[in-house]
Amino acid sequence: MLDGVQWQVDYLEAIPDPLDFTIRPRLTLHLTRWTRKGQMRQSINEPDNHRVIFPSARGEHTLGPSKHGIVRMLPLASRRRVYKPLAPGMTFEARLRGRELFGPFLIEAQKDGQLVAQHVLDGFCLVRFAVAPNEIASSYVRVNCLDFGGCFDIDAFLYCEDKLRCRATSVKAIKAMRLPTSDRDPMFGTLSRGPVPLLTNGLDHLVIFEKFIRECAVPFPKTPQQRRLTILSLSMCDQGDAKIVVDALIDFRKQNPHAIMSVVVSKLGPTVYQDTPACREYVNLLERNQIHIDMFTGVDGPTRQVVHAKAIVIDDRTLFSTGAIVDTKPIDKADYCIELPPTAAKAFQVYMQEAILGGVSNERRAHLGSQLASLGVIINDLIASLTYISRAQHTLLRGARRDLLVSVSELVDPRIAKLLVRRAANGVTVTIQVRELDADVVSSRILAQATRRYGKRLSVEDVSWWEPRPHYNAIIADDSLAYLGTSYFWPTQRNMIHQGRSLENGVLLEGEAVTVLREQLDKLHDRTYNDKDKSDSDTA
């Protein structure tokens, strides 16, 4: 609806800045409608397109900010105030602060101006008590949504429900974890012995993807008759170095003409690449080879979500990664990959088929997620709001007794920063390697003050200048247990009500795998600083 007139959306165009690709693309909304005089078209640029109202079963919305090709719709209902007269005898339904999950209460205004709430269930009045006007809960709660760079309004019931779920999966009630297996949180296992992680730069990482696909392309006697190949990635394109992976997919199709092949992604290359002739030819190439493109959605249908998980699943083999299938230029990134052992690989394949490609119930998702966690494979399921990764991360952070190495892409959650400071205060040596802290410098300020207070027990390294730039997320506790995966420290991962929802994957490691992980991180650290010292001496 535009100024009271109904239009049909033709398409939404994201126009990149011709001089600076870091600037957010400008959104232009193209509308069309039929009149007696024929078809009318109208194109509306920002900010005028914010006047367009989109009615739906969930209420009216307007366009909001965009990221990863996703537009965050803003509800109009949360911006409207509902006034209720307090005339004696007037009644209305409302939720009460602190009791949102109890359901709506019937509020009645008395002659003396007092409000009386009564909880009604199945037609029976269970309890009556006096309430003050400020105890009436608002219908919406404003939360910070870092994915889209702003604050947004969430249904109050969903917000409180998510907070309760988060507490239920929190490790606050778990005593400090002793690292021997017998005392570990029983929900989590670790990968069985054998697979070890491999750290590579961007090009070598793509080569691993290519080799894995080509290695699995040739059928062998035990290969199932119906072959399946699925790629999970935030982005997959055929530009530059990434072309070798797409070529491997085409060769896989040639050797397996009846295989079911799909890529589950949030976008097909950079934003500036979209709607170009090269991108259209790329999409046609995938379609000609019957490689299904699944622009990841949740069970709600049109509600777009982000698949930040990275994996290649071919029959019963699964390769986990922290890197997307994109060109290594202009940024060369350091990423990890690890192939899952057979039992864990099979369990993840079942989860992927039912929960990612299928639409199973939340109860089934919880069962599959719990089964994966017992095998050392952990996920954050955005549909059922299952935060297995977040719980595992907290278990490691709270359970370390001697030292913690936290090497992550982004730390934009002040609560995690405070937790790390408390660990240093408790005598744990905490090393933080991070590429980006929150833009409002809250975490930066917390950590800066703590480093001055605790000295060598807490160190913070800026890795944004490292080459290749770290893109993985790893936590190592006492050199005994480790998390490795795609999920970093954002509030949207700690609890998933902020609408910056993304599917994440990772693994829990122990033994030799942790030793190898630590050695590779130390080598990258030492090599980076040695190269810097050499460069500085050459300049001098």
PyMOL commands that set and color helices and strands:
alter all, ss='L'
color gray80, all
select helices_A, chain A and resi 48-51+77-79+100-102+133-135+146-148+156-168+181-183+202-217+240-255+271-273+277-288+342-356+362-374+388-399+414-425+442-457+491-494+512-539
alter helices_A, ss='H'
color red, helices_A
select strands_A, chain A and resi 8-15+26-35+38-44+54-56+59-62+66-67+70-71+74-75+91-94+105-109+115-121+124-131+140-145+150-155+198-200+228-235+260-267+291-295+306-307+311-314+317-321+333-339+377-381+386-387+403-411+429-437+458-462+469-470+473-477+481-485+502-510
alter strands_A, ss='S'
color yellow, strands_A
deselect
rebuild
show_as cartoon
